[in-house]
Amino acid sequence: DAFEYELTSDQDRSITEIKGDMESERPMDRLLCGDVGYGKTEVAIRAAFKAVLEGKQVAVLAPTTILVGQHLETFQRRFAGFPVEIRMLSRFVGPNEAKETLKQLAEGRVDIVIGTHRLLGSDVVFRDLGLIILDEEQRFGVAQKEKLKQLRTEVDVVAMSATPIPRTLNMAMSGLRDISLIETPPRDRQAVETSVREFSEEVVREAVLYEIERGGQIYFVHNRVKSIGAVAQWLGMVVPEARVVVGHGQMTEKLLEKAMRTFLDGEADVLLATAIIENGLDIPNANTLLVNRADRFGLDQLYQLRGRVGRSNRLAYATFLVPAGQALSGTARARLAAIQEFCELGAGFRIAARDLEIRGAGNLLGSEQHGFIEAFGFETYCQLLEEAVAELEGRPATTRRDVELRLGLDLQLPDAYISEPELRLSFYKRLAATEDEETVAQLIDEIVDRYGPAPVQLKTLARAQRIRVAAQRIGVTAVQRRSGRWRLRLDPAVVPPERLGEVLSSWPEAQLSPSGEITVPAGRPGFEIQEILKLLGEMAA
């Protein structure tokens, strides 16, 4: 009865389905799919309440510290008046408080714990875990979700998402997972007016001033921490009337909390932030969204970002900005077309379905593989199958070249930074799978947000991956640093870059052997990585 809104019919049905799962002998594995702002959290709160009444503990896992803090406030408000102990675990919790929370969790004195990946630590022990609530399911990897389920063999799991990843959606649509859909919008909710426009001062100034004039606030998303300060200065010149506050995952706890509180209290007109805001922020007065370089975001990210506005009965606007006069990739065009096409209320499920079409279904077998395939993994099996089919059809197989790196650098993360071996390996795998510098930067920002300031080894790893990505782009199969020189080996099956001769002639002491090996001086001590990245960049230009 403490819920301030009337339940929609879809919420009521979803609650009934989840309660039925919790009362059955088979552990629940249900996907709760509903548009942003449609009340998934309320459904999850009621499931948590049922678990606590039955003497079980509840773990709520969220991808960002901001969302964890917001969930903590929501759960504490909803459970006020009940003897339910709710705690938080994230990198923003002090060591003494975290230690006390872990102790009480193991003793069963904490009923609900809300946290980031910190909940996956080996030191987190539950006395009687009964329910796991996974918010923003699309932000977690398979290994992380399986790690959660390993906490208890008999544990109920509810995964919430507006846009589930293709693998999860395909499993749900195939009947391998149960799914509950919330498609009924809250009363008086309006669809967000969505547009894709070329970046210009006029577009930004017009959008910001319009929202300020009607008493609202604006999100401006720029997903590069390195240049966000310059964008803040630029905004100050373009729209001097606006009060701008900056927020991103690499800020300290106090600064980030201060920035968010300033915006929440209405003391700033524009929140300039990275994609850290995509999950969970609920500020009804913010009804204009501007996303810079929208072509670099995934479809689920674009949708989640758009969900930050339109959370009241006021008409909201989302403008996705792309570089003026620059051709976009086919995938980027497909994503932007989809976000424009599905702009009505309740479009999240169809957005996810379109993402399934664009990206494919993923590996349904997951980590539990059996038979002969288990010897080398399902993805390798699919790659071998693709190569065999391509050979039979007489066409070249689209395989990704591997690049051998011997940089003489420490590329191993400290155990203390990501303490769980499974999570470290998951990060290494995700980093190795990145295919452009933007994706590398986004992944590093995400890791820093989850685990704290980047150690030297993390920065070195990022630079090494940038070298690998640049080398793959131009057909270099090996990059080695030996005896004060960089050595690059060209793939004989790939046509060399057009500007190769011109670039090498401008580099002192550069040599190209008949076997296709390029050697250049390593550069000044401390700047060797910058030198090789510069060379690879010039070769690709």
Disulfide bonds with the S-S distance in Angstrom:
none
